[in-house]
């Protein structure tokens, strides 16, 4: 897949890039120190100078995939003002990424993004900035914003997970279903502001 890197010139970036290449080619199971070392043409101890253990490697790879994913999502929405169009655009990009790179998507979404984690914080900030743009016209409170974000995330990730599991077996178009869900979510956000019982 890639050219061997001499152990002396090896960097953490080389390790991450090789790991991502392995996952893309062979799936999640290829995300391991021994497999990545073979990809780089070196012995595993050389990798441990840059990555503490297998779990650390998985974390570094997941963070890098998140960064690439968000860059992919952010580019098409530069200068876009319509919040509904923002939501639809990113939702379709996210689904396309999950379908085109299922192993990378699985590694990425398996990492819980904790705002208090210094490595995760910049990623969380990008995600929150996007949601702020989408939800700004609704004038939601902080609590209502959290409810809306959780609703949107559950719909996006839930649809993709159901689709990847092969559970969408009825004959209606999944493309149409996804669009219906997005439209329903856009309409549903406004009701978060309504007091219970109304």
trRosetta pair geometry for C-beta under 8 A, 3 or more apart (Angstrom, degrees):
i j d omega theta_ij theta_ji phi_ij phi_ji
1 18 7.8 125 90 -144 122 70
1 21 4.7 144 146 157 140 127
1 22 7.2 -168 33 -74 164 55
1 25 5.9 -108 -91 -38 136 154
1 39 6.2 -23 49 -148 118 104
2 5 8.0 -6 126 -31 116 96
2 17 7.3 104 -93 125 165 105
2 18 5.9 -115 41 -106 145 82
2 21 5.7 127 -29 50 116 177
2 39 6.4 50 40 167 103 95
2 40 7.5 -12 83 -96 116 54
4 40 6.1 90 -143 166 61 43
4 41 2.8 -18 -125 27 119 149
4 42 7.3 143 -164 -37 96 75
5 9 6.3 -122 178 85 91 95
5 10 5.3 111 123 -94 121 77
5 14 5.0 2 -26 -167 177 146
5 18 7.8 -113 6 -55 125 134
5 40 5.0 -44 36 -163 96 98
5 41 7.0 148 31 49 47 98
5 42 6.9 -43 75 -31 76 122
6 9 4.8 60 69 23 96 101
6 10 7.0 -135 94 -40 46 79
6 42 7.7 110 -165 -82 21 114
7 10 5.4 -30 -153 -12 35 123
7 42 4.7 132 -79 -134 91 128
7 43 7.4 -5 -89 32 136 79
7 46 4.0 -99 -137 -128 109 143
10 14 5.3 -119 -152 64 67 144
10 15 7.0 63 178 -49 107 92
10 40 7.0 55 -115 177 119 144
10 42 6.7 -15 -69 -40 143 168
10 46 5.9 99 20 159 161 111
10 47 7.6 -100 162 -91 151 51
10 49 7.4 104 87 67 121 119
10 50 6.5 -118 130 -26 105 141
11 14 4.9 111 54 -2 71 98
11 15 7.4 -132 100 -1 46 85
11 50 6.8 126 171 -118 29 145
12 15 5.5 -52 -155 34 40 115
12 16 6.4 38 150 -18 70 104
12 50 4.2 -175 -85 -176 73 115
12 51 6.8 127 -130 -55 91 82
12 60 7.2 -110 176 -162 109 154
13 16 5.8 -54 -146 37 32 109
13 17 6.2 31 157 -18 66 108
14 17 5.9 -58 -146 39 27 110
14 18 6.2 25 157 -17 64 110
14 40 6.6 85 148 -120 110 127
15 18 6.0 -59 -148 38 26 109
15 19 6.3 28 154 -21 63 108
15 36 6.3 59 -159 157 75 136
15 40 7.2 -32 -100 -58 58 149
15 47 5.7 120 -119 -140 127 93
15 50 5.3 171 -12 98 147 136
15 51 5.8 -158 144 -24 158 123
15 57 7.1 -101 153 -126 117 101
15 60 7.8 31 103 102 108 148
16 19 5.6 -55 -148 35 30 113
16 20 6.4 30 155 -18 65 105
16 60 5.5 -108 -97 135 110 112
16 61 5.9 178 -145 -90 80 66
16 64 5.3 118 177 -29 131 161
17 20 5.9 -54 -149 35 30 110
17 21 6.5 32 152 -19 63 106
18 21 5.6 -54 -150 36 33 114
18 22 6.4 36 151 -22 65 104
18 36 5.1 111 112 -159 112 88
18 39 4.5 149 -176 107 111 127
18 40 5.1 -35 -107 -61 167 94
19 22 5.6 -53 -151 33 33 113
19 23 6.5 31 153 -18 66 105
19 31 5.9 61 -171 -130 101 77
19 36 4.8 -17 -82 -103 78 131
19 39 7.9 167 -71 52 37 152
19 57 6.1 -177 -102 176 155 106
19 60 7.8 90 50 88 156 102
19 61 4.8 -101 115 -89 132 129
20 23 5.7 -53 -147 36 33 110
20 24 6.3 36 154 -21 66 106
20 61 6.0 174 -68 -147 78 101
20 64 6.7 -94 -64 101 131 130
20 65 6.9 165 -115 -72 113 92
20 104 7.0 39 -151 -107 88 110
21 24 5.7 -54 -147 36 30 113
21 25 6.3 18 159 -11 64 112
21 39 6.6 152 83 -170 115 144
22 25 6.1 -66 -146 43 27 103
22 26 5.8 -34 177 33 67 112
22 30 3.9 -152 154 141 100 122
22 31 6.7 154 95 -78 115 50
22 35 5.5 120 -161 133 151 115
22 36 5.9 -109 -11 -88 152 70
22 39 5.4 -102 -67 -60 111 152
23 26 7.1 -80 -121 58 17 72
23 27 6.7 -44 -159 141 55 11
23 28 6.3 30 -140 -95 96 37
23 30 5.6 -166 -81 71 43 105
23 31 5.2 26 -79 -63 106 99
23 61 7.0 124 -21 176 146 142
23 103 4.9 -174 168 132 88 122
23 104 6.0 113 121 -77 125 68
23 107 6.1 -27 -151 -27 154 148
24 101 6.8 -43 -116 -137 87 97
24 103 6.6 -175 -94 67 30 124
24 104 6.4 14 -82 -48 77 110
25 30 7.0 -9 71 27 83 175
26 29 6.8 -89 133 69 100 86
26 30 3.8 96 80 -48 119 140
26 35 7.7 -125 68 -174 151 142
27 30 6.0 116 66 -1 54 99
27 103 4.7 -152 -135 -101 47 136
28 31 5.8 -43 -169 8 51 115
28 103 5.1 -158 -46 -151 69 93
28 106 5.5 -65 -70 94 130 132
28 107 6.1 173 -116 -62 93 92
29 32 7.7 -20 165 -18 50 114
30 35 4.9 -153 -164 147 67 157
31 35 7.4 -50 -47 63 4 132
31 36 7.7 28 -147 -49 40 111
31 57 6.9 172 174 120 86 109
31 58 5.8 85 147 -100 128 84
31 61 6.3 -135 -140 54 122 166
31 107 6.4 134 -60 -105 162 133
32 35 4.7 81 61 13 89 105
32 36 6.7 -167 85 -7 41 90
32 54 5.8 -12 -138 -130 66 118
32 57 7.6 106 -140 86 21 147
33 36 6.0 -63 -145 41 26 107
33 37 6.1 31 157 -24 65 108
33 44 5.1 70 141 -141 108 106
33 47 5.4 174 -156 90 94 147
33 48 7.3 32 -151 -62 141 82
33 51 7.2 -164 -104 89 103 126
33 53 7.5 -78 -49 -168 137 39
33 54 5.3 -101 -22 -84 101 81
33 57 6.1 -179 -73 -24 77 158
34 37 5.7 -54 -148 33 29 114
34 38 6.7 29 154 -18 63 102
34 44 5.6 -32 -93 -78 60 124
35 38 5.8 -53 -155 33 33 111
35 39 6.5 37 147 -22 64 105
36 39 5.3 -49 -150 33 37 118
36 40 6.4 26 154 -10 67 107
36 47 6.4 98 96 -110 113 151
36 57 7.0 -152 3 -163 158 145
37 40 5.9 -63 -149 44 31 104
37 42 5.4 -99 -161 81 80 74
37 43 6.0 3 -178 172 133 15
37 44 4.5 -88 -50 -77 161 57
37 46 6.9 126 -130 53 104 97
37 47 5.3 -103 -80 -24 95 129
38 41 7.4 35 -175 -74 33 34
40 46 7.9 -137 103 92 136 127
40 47 7.5 140 36 -75 148 103
42 46 4.4 -71 157 54 131 148
42 47 7.0 143 94 -43 121 83
43 46 5.6 106 64 -4 68 101
44 47 5.6 -55 -159 30 48 112
44 48 6.7 48 150 -24 74 102
45 48 5.5 -51 -152 29 42 116
45 49 7.6 54 152 -29 63 90
46 49 6.2 -41 -171 11 40 114
47 50 6.2 -76 -168 47 47 97
47 51 5.7 -25 159 40 88 106
47 57 7.7 11 163 -87 125 129
48 51 6.5 -77 -113 71 34 64
48 52 7.0 42 -153 -145 74 21
48 53 7.6 30 -122 -77 93 46
51 56 5.1 171 -172 101 84 112
51 57 4.7 56 176 -75 151 84
51 60 6.6 -106 -114 7 113 147
52 56 4.4 91 47 -7 92 159
53 56 5.2 100 52 9 63 103
53 57 7.3 -116 107 -6 36 91
54 57 5.5 -53 -151 32 36 115
54 58 6.5 36 153 -19 67 102
55 58 5.6 -50 -150 34 34 113
55 59 6.4 36 151 -20 65 105
56 59 5.6 -53 -148 36 33 113
56 60 6.3 34 154 -19 66 105
57 60 5.9 -55 -147 36 30 109
57 61 6.3 27 156 -17 64 109
58 61 5.8 -59 -148 39 28 110
58 62 6.2 30 155 -21 65 108
58 107 6.9 -138 -160 -154 83 103
58 111 8.0 176 139 -76 89 105
59 62 5.7 -54 -146 35 29 111
59 63 6.4 30 156 -19 63 106
59 111 6.5 119 -129 -117 63 125
59 119 7.8 57 158 112 110 157
60 63 5.8 -54 -150 35 29 112
60 64 6.5 27 154 -16 63 107
61 64 5.8 -57 -150 38 31 110
61 65 6.3 32 153 -19 66 105
61 107 6.0 -44 115 160 111 141
62 65 5.8 -53 -147 35 31 111
62 66 6.5 36 152 -22 63 104
62 107 5.2 -141 -90 148 82 85
62 108 5.4 152 -151 -110 75 39
62 110 6.7 -107 -111 65 138 84
62 111 3.9 130 148 -32 149 140
63 66 5.6 -52 -152 33 32 115
63 67 6.6 33 151 -20 64 102
63 111 7.0 -126 -57 150 62 171
63 119 5.8 -56 -113 161 148 113
63 120 7.3 -113 -111 -86 103 62
63 123 7.1 -133 -146 -42 75 144
64 67 5.6 -50 -150 32 35 112
64 68 6.5 31 153 -15 66 105
65 68 5.7 -56 -148 39 34 109
65 69 6.0 37 153 -23 67 108
65 104 5.1 -178 -136 -176 134 96
65 105 8.0 -159 164 -80 136 29
65 107 6.0 108 7 91 160 107
65 108 4.2 -116 107 -80 126 107
66 69 5.6 -56 -144 37 28 113
66 70 6.2 24 159 -16 65 108
66 108 5.4 149 -64 -150 71 104
66 111 7.3 -89 -44 66 129 134
66 113 7.5 133 -128 -87 156 123
66 123 4.9 13 139 -135 134 142
67 70 6.1 -58 -147 38 27 107
67 71 6.4 29 154 -19 63 107
67 123 6.8 -95 -73 -93 66 103
68 71 5.7 -54 -148 35 31 112
68 72 6.4 35 152 -21 64 106
69 72 5.6 -56 -154 34 30 114
69 73 6.5 25 151 -16 65 107
69 94 7.7 57 -178 -115 112 73
69 97 6.0 96 -131 -179 97 163
69 108 6.3 74 -22 -148 148 160
70 73 5.5 -53 -145 39 36 111
70 74 5.9 32 158 -22 69 110
70 123 6.6 -167 -29 -141 152 79
70 126 5.0 58 -172 123 145 149
70 127 7.3 -92 -110 -63 123 75
71 74 5.9 -56 -137 36 28 108
71 75 6.6 37 164 -33 62 102
72 75 6.7 -50 -153 17 23 111
72 93 6.3 173 131 175 97 124
72 97 6.5 119 102 -83 152 130
73 76 7.4 -76 -173 35 31 96
73 77 7.1 -5 154 5 67 120
73 90 5.0 50 -162 -133 111 92
73 93 5.1 153 -108 102 72 144
73 94 6.8 24 -95 -62 122 81
73 130 7.5 -8 130 -103 127 152
74 77 6.2 -83 -153 48 36 99
74 78 7.0 60 155 -56 72 84
74 126 7.1 -71 -67 -169 133 117
74 130 7.7 -114 -94 -81 85 114
75 78 6.4 -31 -163 -16 33 110
76 80 7.8 23 132 -28 64 136
76 89 5.8 -152 111 174 121 128
76 93 6.8 179 33 -70 137 139
77 80 4.5 -78 -161 28 66 131
77 86 5.5 75 -146 -130 131 80
77 89 5.6 152 -79 95 101 143
77 90 6.5 -13 -45 -57 143 97
77 130 7.8 69 88 -129 158 100
80 85 6.0 -129 -176 103 122 114
80 86 5.5 154 114 -81 124 83
80 89 7.0 -60 -161 13 177 157
82 85 3.9 58 88 16 114 114
82 86 6.6 -178 92 -17 57 82
83 86 5.4 -48 -148 30 35 119
83 87 6.5 35 155 -19 65 103
83 133 6.6 -178 -112 139 84 67
83 134 4.7 117 -164 -150 95 45
83 135 7.1 149 -159 -44 139 19
83 136 6.6 -161 -86 45 133 84
83 137 5.3 -134 -3 7 147 120
84 87 5.8 -54 -153 35 32 111
84 88 6.4 28 153 -15 65 108
84 186 5.0 49 -123 -137 99 141
85 88 5.7 -53 -143 40 33 110
85 89 6.0 36 158 -23 66 108
86 89 6.0 -60 -148 34 23 110
86 90 6.4 9 163 -6 62 110
86 130 7.3 -179 166 -168 119 83
86 133 5.8 -137 -169 118 169 113
86 134 5.2 -144 94 -89 125 83
87 90 6.4 -64 -146 42 25 101
87 91 6.0 25 158 -21 63 115
87 134 5.0 91 -66 -134 97 127
87 152 7.4 -103 -144 -139 115 132
87 182 6.7 159 126 -162 104 101
87 185 7.3 -150 162 101 143 120
87 186 6.4 164 74 -84 151 99
88 91 5.8 -60 -144 38 26 113
88 92 6.4 21 161 -15 64 108
88 179 8.0 34 -138 -128 109 74
88 182 5.5 90 -105 167 78 145
88 186 8.0 -15 -52 -56 93 132
89 92 6.2 -64 -154 37 25 105
89 93 6.4 23 152 -17 64 109
90 93 5.5 -53 -144 38 36 113
90 94 6.1 39 155 -23 68 105
90 130 6.6 93 -89 -173 168 137
91 94 5.8 -52 -147 34 28 113
91 95 6.5 25 155 -15 62 107
91 156 6.0 -130 -131 -107 89 108
91 178 7.6 170 142 171 115 105
91 182 5.5 163 88 -104 164 122
92 95 5.8 -53 -144 38 32 109
92 96 6.2 34 155 -20 65 107
92 178 7.8 109 -97 137 75 134
93 96 5.7 -57 -148 38 29 111
93 97 6.3 32 153 -21 65 106
94 97 5.8 -54 -150 34 29 112
94 98 6.5 28 153 -18 63 106
94 156 6.0 5 105 -170 149 126
94 160 7.4 -90 133 -62 96 143
95 98 5.7 -54 -148 36 33 112
95 99 6.3 27 155 -15 66 108
95 156 7.6 -128 -61 -157 88 84
95 159 7.4 -36 -103 104 117 116
95 160 5.9 -153 -117 -88 74 103
95 163 8.0 45 -151 44 103 160
95 178 6.5 29 -94 -147 170 150
96 99 5.8 -59 -146 41 30 107
96 100 5.9 19 159 -12 68 115
97 100 6.0 -62 -137 44 26 103
97 101 5.8 -32 -180 37 66 107
97 104 7.9 -85 169 90 93 115
97 105 6.2 138 126 -82 87 112
98 101 7.3 -75 -120 63 15 68
98 102 6.5 50 174 -102 58 60
98 105 4.3 99 -120 -126 66 164
98 160 4.6 -18 134 -154 170 132
98 164 6.9 -96 158 -60 111 124
99 102 7.0 4 -141 -64 19 88
99 163 7.7 -46 -85 124 99 132
99 164 8.0 -150 -95 -83 61 89
101 104 4.0 -20 154 39 116 118
101 105 5.7 130 98 -26 80 90
102 105 5.5 -57 -143 38 30 114
102 106 6.3 33 157 -24 65 105
102 164 6.2 143 -135 -132 118 124
103 106 5.7 -51 -148 32 32 113
103 107 6.6 30 154 -16 64 104
104 107 5.8 -55 -150 37 33 109
104 108 6.1 34 153 -21 66 111
105 108 5.7 -57 -145 38 29 114
105 109 6.1 12 165 -6 66 113
105 160 7.6 -116 166 163 144 139
106 109 6.5 -62 -138 44 23 98
106 110 6.3 30 159 -30 60 111
107 110 6.0 -60 -152 27 26 115
107 111 7.6 23 154 -22 58 101
108 111 6.6 -67 -173 22 32 106
109 157 6.8 150 -150 -130 140 117
111 120 7.8 -165 145 -100 113 116
113 117 7.6 -133 -168 46 47 124
113 120 4.6 167 -155 -166 69 124
113 123 5.9 -112 -138 98 129 119
113 124 5.3 161 153 -74 117 94
113 127 7.5 83 117 11 162 152
114 117 4.1 87 75 -11 101 109
114 120 5.3 101 53 62 58 154
114 124 7.8 -75 101 -55 19 143
115 120 6.9 -104 -87 107 19 108
115 121 5.9 69 -167 -110 51 73
115 124 4.8 -152 -99 131 73 169
116 121 7.4 11 -144 -75 3 103
117 120 3.9 52 78 22 113 111
117 121 6.3 -166 81 -35 53 79
118 121 5.7 -35 -138 7 28 122
119 122 8.0 -63 177 23 29 95
120 123 5.5 -68 -164 45 53 112
120 124 5.7 52 144 -24 86 107
121 124 5.6 -55 -142 38 31 112
121 125 6.2 37 157 -26 65 105
122 125 5.5 -51 -148 31 33 117
122 126 6.8 35 154 -20 63 100
123 126 5.9 -51 -155 31 33 110
123 127 6.6 30 150 -15 64 106
124 127 5.7 -58 -151 39 34 112
124 128 6.1 31 154 -18 69 109
125 128 5.8 -55 -142 39 29 109
125 129 6.2 34 156 -23 63 106
126 129 5.8 -53 -148 33 28 113
126 130 6.7 32 152 -20 61 103
127 130 5.8 -54 -157 31 32 112
127 131 6.6 25 151 -12 65 106
128 131 5.7 -56 -147 41 35 109
128 132 6.2 42 152 -25 67 104
128 149 8.0 -14 -114 -112 67 149
129 132 5.6 -50 -147 32 31 115
129 133 6.7 34 152 -20 62 102
130 133 5.8 -57 -158 33 32 111
130 134 6.5 26 150 -15 66 107
131 134 5.4 -54 -145 39 37 112
131 135 5.7 13 163 -2 72 115
131 145 7.3 112 139 -176 117 100
131 148 7.6 147 -172 105 113 105
131 149 5.2 19 -152 -101 156 105
131 152 7.4 172 -119 56 108 151
132 135 6.3 -66 -132 50 24 94
132 136 6.0 52 161 -59 63 94
132 145 7.8 14 -97 -152 65 136
133 136 6.0 -27 -143 -9 23 119
134 152 7.9 76 114 -99 154 167
135 138 5.3 -60 -170 35 68 116
135 140 5.6 -43 168 18 118 126
135 145 5.8 123 127 -126 160 89
135 148 5.7 118 -108 106 134 154
135 149 7.8 -65 -39 -60 147 81
135 189 6.9 -145 -118 -166 84 136
136 139 7.9 32 174 -62 41 47
138 148 7.6 137 77 -91 157 161
138 189 5.6 -98 -86 141 157 112
138 190 6.2 -143 -127 -97 110 59
138 192 7.5 45 163 55 141 111
138 193 6.6 -158 173 -42 98 126
139 193 7.5 50 81 -103 83 140
140 144 3.8 -137 -168 99 103 116
140 145 4.6 143 105 -62 126 73
140 148 6.1 -87 -99 -10 173 139
140 189 7.9 -85 -58 177 131 95
140 192 6.4 4 -116 100 121 125
140 193 6.5 -122 -103 -77 74 94
141 144 4.6 92 48 10 76 105
141 145 6.9 -132 94 -10 38 87
142 145 5.6 -53 -150 31 30 115
142 146 6.7 32 152 -20 63 101
143 146 5.8 -52 -155 31 33 112
143 147 6.7 34 148 -17 64 103
144 147 5.5 -50 -151 35 37 114
144 148 6.3 38 151 -20 67 105
144 192 5.0 127 -163 141 101 115
144 193 6.4 47 -150 -85 155 61
145 148 5.6 -55 -148 36 32 112
145 149 6.3 32 154 -19 67 105
146 149 5.8 -53 -144 36 30 110
146 150 6.3 29 156 -17 64 107
147 150 5.9 -60 -150 38 28 110
147 151 6.3 30 152 -22 64 108
147 192 5.6 162 96 -147 125 126
148 151 5.6 -54 -149 34 31 113
148 152 6.3 27 156 -16 66 107
148 189 5.5 51 -133 -132 120 92
148 192 5.5 -77 -69 -38 95 171
149 152 5.9 -56 -147 38 30 108
149 153 6.1 28 156 -17 66 109
150 153 5.8 -54 -141 40 29 110
150 154 6.1 32 159 -22 64 108
151 154 5.9 -57 -148 35 25 110
151 155 6.5 22 155 -17 62 108
151 185 6.9 161 133 -140 106 98
151 188 7.0 -136 158 113 148 130
151 189 7.8 177 80 -91 141 70
151 192 7.8 -138 -2 -78 151 127
152 155 5.8 -58 -151 36 30 110
152 156 6.3 25 156 -15 67 108
152 185 6.1 97 -105 -172 76 137
153 156 5.9 -57 -144 39 30 107
153 157 5.8 11 169 -1 69 114
154 157 6.6 -60 -132 49 21 97
154 158 5.3 24 166 -23 61 122
155 158 5.9 -56 -131 40 18 111
155 159 6.2 19 166 -20 59 109
155 181 5.8 169 -174 168 118 119
155 185 5.6 -138 46 -82 173 133
156 159 6.3 -64 -154 33 21 105
156 160 6.5 11 157 -10 61 111
157 160 5.8 -59 -147 42 32 109
157 161 6.0 32 157 -20 68 110
158 161 5.8 -56 -142 38 27 109
158 162 6.2 26 159 -17 64 109
159 162 5.9 -59 -148 38 27 109
159 163 6.2 26 154 -18 64 110
159 177 7.9 174 -143 121 120 105
159 178 6.3 113 172 -110 150 86
159 181 6.3 170 -77 77 143 173
160 163 5.7 -58 -146 39 29 112
160 164 6.1 25 158 -17 66 109
161 164 5.9 -55 -142 39 28 108
161 165 6.2 25 157 -17 63 110
162 165 5.9 -60 -148 39 28 109
162 167 4.9 -84 -169 63 78 119
162 168 6.0 88 133 -47 99 94
163 166 7.9 41 172 -67 33 25
163 167 7.5 -91 -75 47 20 77
163 168 5.4 -7 -104 0 64 131
163 174 6.3 99 -115 -162 117 144
166 169 7.3 45 158 -68 71 93
168 174 5.3 73 138 -98 152 116
168 177 7.4 -166 -150 57 132 161
172 176 6.5 -98 166 69 94 121
172 177 6.2 100 118 -54 114 108
173 176 4.0 80 80 8 111 106
173 177 6.6 -174 97 -10 59 82
174 177 5.3 -50 -145 37 38 116
174 178 6.2 44 154 -25 67 101
175 178 5.9 -53 -153 32 28 111
175 179 6.7 25 151 -14 62 106
176 179 5.7 -57 -151 38 34 111
176 180 6.3 38 151 -23 67 105
177 180 5.5 -53 -149 34 32 114
177 181 6.4 34 153 -20 65 104
178 181 5.7 -53 -152 34 31 112
178 182 6.5 32 151 -19 64 105
179 182 5.6 -52 -147 35 34 112
179 183 6.3 33 155 -17 66 105
180 183 5.9 -57 -150 38 29 110
180 184 6.2 30 152 -20 64 109
181 184 5.6 -56 -146 38 30 112
181 185 6.3 33 154 -23 65 105
182 185 5.7 -52 -148 33 30 112
182 186 6.5 32 153 -20 63 103
183 186 5.7 -52 -150 33 32 113
183 187 6.5 26 153 -12 64 107
184 187 5.8 -60 -151 42 32 109
184 188 6.0 34 151 -26 67 111
185 188 5.4 -55 -141 35 31 113
185 189 6.8 47 158 -38 63 92
186 189 6.3 -39 -159 6 29 113
187 190 6.8 -54 -176 22 41 107
187 191 7.9 31 140 -13 65 107
188 191 5.7 -60 -164 32 51 113
188 192 7.4 66 144 -37 72 88
189 192 5.9 -37 -169 3 44 116
190 193 6.4 -48 -178 22 48 111
190 194 7.9 52 135 -26 66 100
191 194 5.2 -37 -161 14 59 120
194 198 4.7 -127 174 74 110 123
195 198 5.3 83 66 -9 77 120
